[in-house]
């Protein structure tokens, strides 16, 4: 089968590899759609922290936002899974440590991450093998585009929840990328008044086209009481700024990752009585994200600028984005 691999910083290609075989407890999925995200770009640039930490090494078969149809099951797996349309959790815990047994497999010290950590091959390929325990079935109302947006949506849903978004609250989202926009959509769907901050006029115009009125640059941001601030960007100075602009007794949610260490003043955190929350994974939010998409409560399909084939992925990672206003690029490995 064909699969995309990053072989070194700035080097990637489509390879012919042996298709996966379902091991006991696993399913092989025929991939229909996969997303390209910032983590994939960091593997391509060589900046991904897991490379330095030893949790990943080249070559890397990337891709962790995906949807497809179960084509094969291994020993011990109910054959009723065959033919089901599914998405899968990125985080695959060991299953027996204290964290896994407590329902927190996404922070298991020995976890694999599909297309990211521990050598688990990713979804930028025609087929993908994953534990059946990681799968979530999709209803017919969730198409392939929505399916490949469930994983980033799960992260964003958790961020909106951590911000305690609800009627009567005002939420500020820093960074109008995929995660920031999804967080804004979930916060708006929860009834919050949502504002977003970004840098580039084109991206801010796109945010307005999604029906958001409170769209600003940092210099334009009005002095409003923000009950929660979500940092969904990658600038090292923003975590401190989020703490500066949030209301006393408010909440700051950190879901973006900077390329270098960022700092906050814990004296300000304490004296403002602010709750700070970090969000790593979509795992606890996947099922509810599917329900939101299935009901039409949140529809993020406009975020997808284009769908390309495997042969175009290297160019996308190198910065040659296809035309389209949305921040997300999807891949159809069958093309």
ChimeraX attribute file (.defattr): number of C-alpha atoms within 10 A of each C-alpha:
attribute: neighborCount
match mode: 1-to-1
recipient: residues
	/A:1	12
	/A:2	18
	/A:3	24
	/A:4	26
	/A:5	26
	/A:6	23
	/A:7	16
	/A:8	15
	/A:9	15
	/A:10	15
	/A:11	15
	/A:12	20
	/A:13	15
	/A:14	19
	/A:15	14
	/A:16	11
	/A:17	11
	/A:18	10
	/A:19	15
	/A:20	17
	/A:21	15
	/A:22	21
	/A:23	17
	/A:24	13
	/A:25	15
	/A:26	21
	/A:27	30
	/A:28	24
	/A:29	30
	/A:30	23
	/A:31	27
	/A:32	24
	/A:33	28
	/A:34	28
	/A:35	25
	/A:36	21
	/A:37	20
	/A:38	15
	/A:39	18
	/A:40	21
	/A:41	21
	/A:42	18
	/A:43	28
	/A:44	23
	/A:45	16
	/A:46	18
	/A:47	15
	/A:48	18
	/A:49	15
	/A:50	16
	/A:51	16
	/A:52	11
	/A:53	9
	/A:54	10
	/A:55	16
	/A:56	21
	/A:57	18
	/A:58	14
	/A:59	15
	/A:60	24
	/A:61	26
	/A:62	28
	/A:63	25
	/A:64	28
	/A:65	27
	/A:66	32
	/A:67	31
	/A:68	27
	/A:69	21
	/A:70	26
	/A:71	19
	/A:72	20
	/A:73	25
	/A:74	18
	/A:75	12
	/A:76	11
	/A:77	19
	/A:78	12
	/A:79	13
	/A:80	9
	/A:81	18
	/A:82	16
	/A:83	14
	/A:84	16
	/A:85	25
	/A:86	23
	/A:87	28
	/A:88	27
	/A:89	27
	/A:90	27
	/A:91	22
	/A:92	25
	/A:93	22
	/A:94	17
	/A:95	16
	/A:96	11
	/A:97	14
	/A:98	12
	/A:99	16
	/A:100	18
	/A:101	13
	/A:102	10
	/A:103	14
	/A:104	16
	/A:105	23
	/A:106	23
	/A:107	16
	/A:108	20
	/A:109	12
	/A:110	16
	/A:111	19
	/A:112	22
	/A:113	21
	/A:114	25
	/A:115	24
	/A:116	26
	/A:117	23
	/A:118	18
	/A:119	18
	/A:120	20
	/A:121	26
	/A:122	27
	/A:123	30
	/A:124	32
	/A:125	30
	/A:126	22
	/A:127	26
	/A:128	27
	/A:129	25
	/A:130	24
	/A:131	19
	/A:132	23
	/A:133	13
	/A:134	17
	/A:135	20
	/A:136	17
	/A:137	18
	/A:138	22
	/A:139	15
	/A:140	9
	/A:141	14
	/A:142	20
	/A:143	17
	/A:144	22
	/A:145	22
	/A:146	23
	/A:147	31
	/A:148	28
	/A:149	30
	/A:150	30
	/A:151	27
	/A:152	23
	/A:153	31
	/A:154	25
	/A:155	24
	/A:156	30
	/A:157	27
	/A:158	26
	/A:159	34
	/A:160	29
	/A:161	16
	/A:162	20
	/A:163	29
	/A:164	20
	/A:165	25
	/A:166	17
	/A:167	13
	/A:168	10
	/A:169	18
	/A:170	23
	/A:171	30
	/A:172	30
	/A:173	27
	/A:174	30
	/A:175	23
	/A:176	25
	/A:177	19
	/A:178	24
	/A:179	26
	/A:180	27
	/A:181	25
	/A:182	25
	/A:183	31
	/A:184	30
	/A:185	24
	/A:186	26
	/A:187	29
	/A:188	21
	/A:189	18
	/A:190	17
	/A:191	14
	/A:192	23
	/A:193	22
	/A:194	25
	/A:195	20
	/A:196	26
	/A:197	23
	/A:198	20
	/A:199	14
	/A:200	11
	/A:201	11
	/A:202	10
	/A:203	17
	/A:204	19
	/A:205	13
	/A:206	17
	/A:207	24
	/A:208	13
	/A:209	12
	/A:210	13
	/A:211	9
	/A:212	19
	/A:213	13
	/A:214	15
	/A:215	20
	/A:216	18
	/A:217	15
	/A:218	13
	/A:219	8
	/A:220	9
	/A:221	14
	/A:222	10
	/A:223	7
	/A:224	11
	/A:225	15
	/A:226	21
	/A:227	24
	/A:228	31
	/A:229	31
	/A:230	33
	/A:231	28
	/A:232	26
	/A:233	23
	/A:234	18
	/A:235	17
	/A:236	17
	/A:237	14
	/A:238	22
	/A:239	27
	/A:240	18
	/A:241	15
	/A:242	23
	/A:243	27
	/A:244	17
	/A:245	18
	/A:246	22
	/A:247	20
	/A:248	20
	/A:249	15
	/A:250	22
	/A:251	25
	/A:252	31
	/A:253	26
	/A:254	23
	/A:255	24
	/A:256	22
	/A:257	18
	/A:258	15
	/A:259	13
	/A:260	12
	/A:261	9
	/A:262	14
	/A:263	11
	/A:264	16
	/A:265	11
	/A:266	12
	/A:267	9
	/A:268	14
	/A:269	20
	/A:270	12
	/A:271	10
	/A:272	16
	/A:273	14
	/A:274	20
	/A:275	17
	/A:276	17
	/A:277	14
	/A:278	15
	/A:279	14
	/A:280	14
	/A:281	21
	/A:282	23
	/A:283	22
	/A:284	17
	/A:285	21
	/A:286	23
	/A:287	15
	/A:288	15
	/A:289	26
	/A:290	26
	/A:291	17
	/A:292	18
	/A:293	22
	/A:294	19
	/A:295	11
	/A:296	12
	/A:297	14
	/A:298	19
	/A:299	17
	/A:300	21
	/A:301	17
	/A:302	16
	/A:303	22
	/A:304	19
	/A:305	17
	/A:306	17
	/A:307	18
	/A:308	19
	/A:309	14
	/A:310	22
	/A:311	16
	/A:312	16
	/A:313	23
	/A:314	20
	/A:315	12
	/A:316	15
	/A:317	20
	/A:318	14
	/A:319	10
	/A:320	11
	/A:321	16
	/A:322	14
	/A:323	8
	/A:324	13
	/A:325	17
	/A:326	20
	/A:327	19
	/A:328	22
	/A:329	21
	/A:330	24
	/A:331	27
	/A:332	19
	/A:333	23
	/A:334	15
	/A:335	11
